[in-house]
Amino acid sequence: MWIGTRGGLDRFDGYTFKNCRDEKNKFGNVGNNRITAIAEDHNGMLWVGTGKGVFMYDPYQEVFTALDTAPQSYIDRLLIDHENNLWFLVNTSLYKYDQATKKLEDLKMQVTCITIDSSRNVWIGNRDGVIGIYDPRSRSVINRVRIIDQHVPANLRSISKILPAGENRVLIGCFQQGLKSYDMQTGEIHTIPLQKSHNTDIYVRDITAAGNGEYWIATESGIYVYNAATNTSVNLRKRADDPYSISDNAVYAVYRDNQGGMWAGTFFGGLNYYSKENARFKKYYPVAGTNSITGYAVREICSDDKGNLWIGTEDAGISKFDPETGKFTNYTAGGKKGDISYPNVHGLLALGDQLFIGPYYKGMEIMDMRTGLVTERFKLIGEKNGDAGDFVLSIYLTRDSTLLVGTGYHSSGLFTYDRQRKTFSRIREIPYNSYVFDIYEDSEGNIWTGSVQLGAFYYNPRTGKHGNIRFGDSVNNTVINEFPVYGILEDSSRAMWFTTEGGGLIRLSPDRKTLKKFSTENGLPTNILFRMLADDSGHLWISSLKGLICFDIRTEQFSTYTKSNGLITDQFNFSSAYKDSHGKMYFGSVKGMIAFDPKDFEQTASGPPTYITGFQINNKEVIPHVKNSPLDTSILYTDTVVLVYDQNNFSIEFAALNYSSPEVTQYEYLMQGLDKTRTYLSKNRKAYFTDLSAGDYTFTVRARSNTGSWTGEERRLFIRILPPFWKTYTAYFVYLLVLMTILFWAIRYYHRYLEHKNLNKQKLFEHEKEKEIYQAKIEFFTNIAHEIQTPITLILGPVELMAKKAEEEEMKKSLLMVKRNAKRLAELTSQLLDFRKTEIHQFGLNFVNTDISRLLKEQIAAFRAEAEKSNISLHAGLPENSFIAFIDREALIKICSNLISNAIKYAATTVSVALVAESAVDGQFTIRFSNDGKGIPPEFRERIFEPFFRWRGKDKPGTGIGLSLAKSLAELHNGSLKLVSGNTDMIVFELILPVHQKIEFKLGSWKKIKKA
């Protein structure tokens, strides 16, 4: 439903109103936000007239578009013709808008209302009280008819509404002149009397056909329902104490929906709705100042021979109701002679001209229905000289005209009343104090009564047969869970039915042997049931504490009607049910009485359409054309929604457009792809889904009536949730590609690893072989050196002696050269043996306190002659004071001699030896050996310390083990020997040794010094 208000355009789905905003407007207003007219064109677009222009609303896109060519003034009476053209009034000027050509035409005509009939004629009415048909060819009004006489003041002649009513009749609503009828064939004009007085001062605002020859006329004095067949009308007006009256008498618009329901828009009272479906229940309740029933709590209902209904209430006495005229006659306890003694009536029976009444704790009274006066009163019900009671619960007339009276509380039981003798006789088959809530005679003449806690009793007056049927549970020969029996009935199959207060509905089979119980477990809304009636279609209608129940005896299915289905209340009353000779049923409740014809409920209606009315993501409503919105069109018309991965928490709202009873409309939905079974909803109409996985889902929802009278069509919504990028097929392809790449490189790496491993094995093997060869060389040289050392030593002695004794100079020089070379050979063999000892860790060092400065001076002095011989300048950079450190003297001499010898050998002009004293930080001292020889390439700076490696070996003599021996001896000192500079003219070797050792000797005594 689309509703125009002073607050804009609203959409109503039976539950909630949604205000449609114009997002192009700063405040969301549509024009000035006062909606004056609404019309739907053939394309489903809504045209909206406002106090400031015309707008088109696209319900699919939820977008407003202004008709810019139309005047920005007050718009009224907006219509769509058969060619999809738009007709509207701007103030009182008639305009036509051609949608095909987008052309707006001012027809230069002053009118007050327009309408289009089935023959496509455009009817217009003006301020002068004249109606006619607009001729588009001549651009003029033809067939002019004056509806309001010219003697009426000009300001009261205005025509406000024209409605075609059939082929030859037109209804005209006038300003303060009421409703008129114009017959196009005869030309006759009639005033339709909407009220009994002939005062025609009625301002008609709108007219709508309601079907079956009825027309609803909206006026300033309420709604008039006009019946064209009977030429009568009923005025619906606001009544302050009537909850079912319209909310305001100033009715501006009336409309009939597709279900036959009538809508009324009022000026002050908002929106009113009349449900044809709910109107099947006729309501009777007290309304002050009107002819109505006086009491709310209806307890007893019976009829007399004239067709009048007599209604006993528990709060306002007795009312007589004439169904033909709808008139009530009320009889209250006024305290006068002939009045009933108490307003609370619990028993009632009309017989002939007498009405038998059971006032609360007042015995029984008899009223003459002709005069309305009580003629006889019986304060006690009982036998003479026997126990008697004063609380009548039920009065019943059997087929043989026996009048039975059932009582409760003290001395309760069942009695017969002799109308001739005016005496009561107790029926002994019904025990004392059994509380006779109901009396019923079955098809065999058995009289049944319902008790408070002993089940049901029965007896046959002819045969004397009697008995008791218990409905409770038998435990240890004791009956428990026995409930009061309030209603008894025999159906067409001769099965007996009992309604109880707490035990539900009970069926006794026709052979009176088998009981079957129906409770809330079988579909009843409550186990507290009052009275029941059987219709002609095999249904039981049962009043209860929670609505009116329709029970299908054949299928054993229950349908429950509640206040939402048109009842006056859900809470009915005891002993209050009646069925007339036409099958119409009456039930009393705590708020009045209802009446209905069961035949009106036999037809199954087509279900209203179900729409998805809302879609929320993360609890925020989604609308089309908004950032990150998955909707391209309104959710009402959307069948597919595509969501991104972080939109997987959403809810879906739905509504069946059932305006008669939306509160009790039931829904069932299924999310295919997630759920296995359907979810059923009786109150909520929203489905929630959280953290759904990526994939395809289909949401289906279906609505149905709570009474089973209709089932709606299924509504489907396809939902696709896209996976995050890292879970898409592209991502999986990338993952596969990466995995294959990794696998490829892993395999390649593994193969290279195997190759490298095998290469390393090969290199290790070669290294081991080289090492073996190297060790064999060392062993060979060591053995040779060992073998040579002794003969050389033996040679040196005689050569020295011979050199001393030689007298010839030539001979002496030769011997000295032999001595020098033999000594050199001895030194080389000694170095080779020392190197071998370091290799096999057999070179033992004795760390003694030694003056390092003095030792270096001695070594420098030893090599000075050799340096001078090679024209090398030998410099010493030594401290003035002695510097003592614990070293192996012989080892340090070997190190220094090798380094000084190499420096002199490869120097160009200068060699220097410098001593850096002990560092306070690390306890070490440094000796630097420098020369200005040729540079050593970086790639050879580490290899020069390898055994037998000689760079520029052909230039200078040597064995290639001097530096290797020196480095090994330095490491045995826990120190190091490094080439710190290999640049040309700056060759620097740096010897770093600790000042102290773990084991030290001092001057013949020794001690072990432990460093902290």
WOQUIMO-V68462 format. One line per field, one symbol per residue. ss: DSSP state (H for helix, E for strand, - for the rest). Layout:
ss->???
//
This chain:
ss->-EEEE--EEEEE----EEEE--------------EEEEEE-----EEEEE--EEEEEE----EEEE--------EEEEEE-----EEEEE--EEEEEE----EEEEEEEE--EEEE-----EEEE----EEEEEE----EEEEEEE-------HHH--EEEEEE----EEEEEE----EEEEE-----EEEE-----------EEEEEEEE--EEEEEE--EEEEEE----EEEEE--------------EEEEEE-----EEEEE----EEEE---HHH-EEE-------------EEEEEE----EEEEEE----EEEEE----EEEEE-------------EEEEEEE--EEEEEE----EEEEE----EEEEEE--EE-----EE--EEEEEE-----EEEEE------EEEEE----EEEE------------EEE----EEEEE-----EEEEE-----EEEE---EEE--EEE----EEEEEE-----EEEEEE---EEEE------EEEE-HHH-----EEEEEEE----EEEEEE--EEEEEE----EEEEE-HHH------EEEEEEEE----EEEEEE--EEEEEEHHHH--------EEEEEEEE--EE-------------HHH--EEEE-HHH--EEEEEEE-----HHH-EEEEEEE------EEE----EEEE-----EEEEEEEEEE------E---EEEEEEE---HHH-HHHHHHHHHHHHHHHHHHHHHHHHHHHHHHHHHHHHHHHHHHHHHHHHHHHHHHHHHHHHHHHHHHHHHHHHHHHHH---HHHHHHHHHHHHHHHHHHHHHHHHHHHHHHH--------EEEEHHHHHHHHHHHHHHHHHH---EEEEE------EEEE-HHHHHHHHHHHHHHHHHH---EEEEEEE-------EEEEEEEE------HHH--HHH----------------HHHHHHHHHHH---EEEEEEEE--EEEEEEEEE----EEEE--EEEE----
//
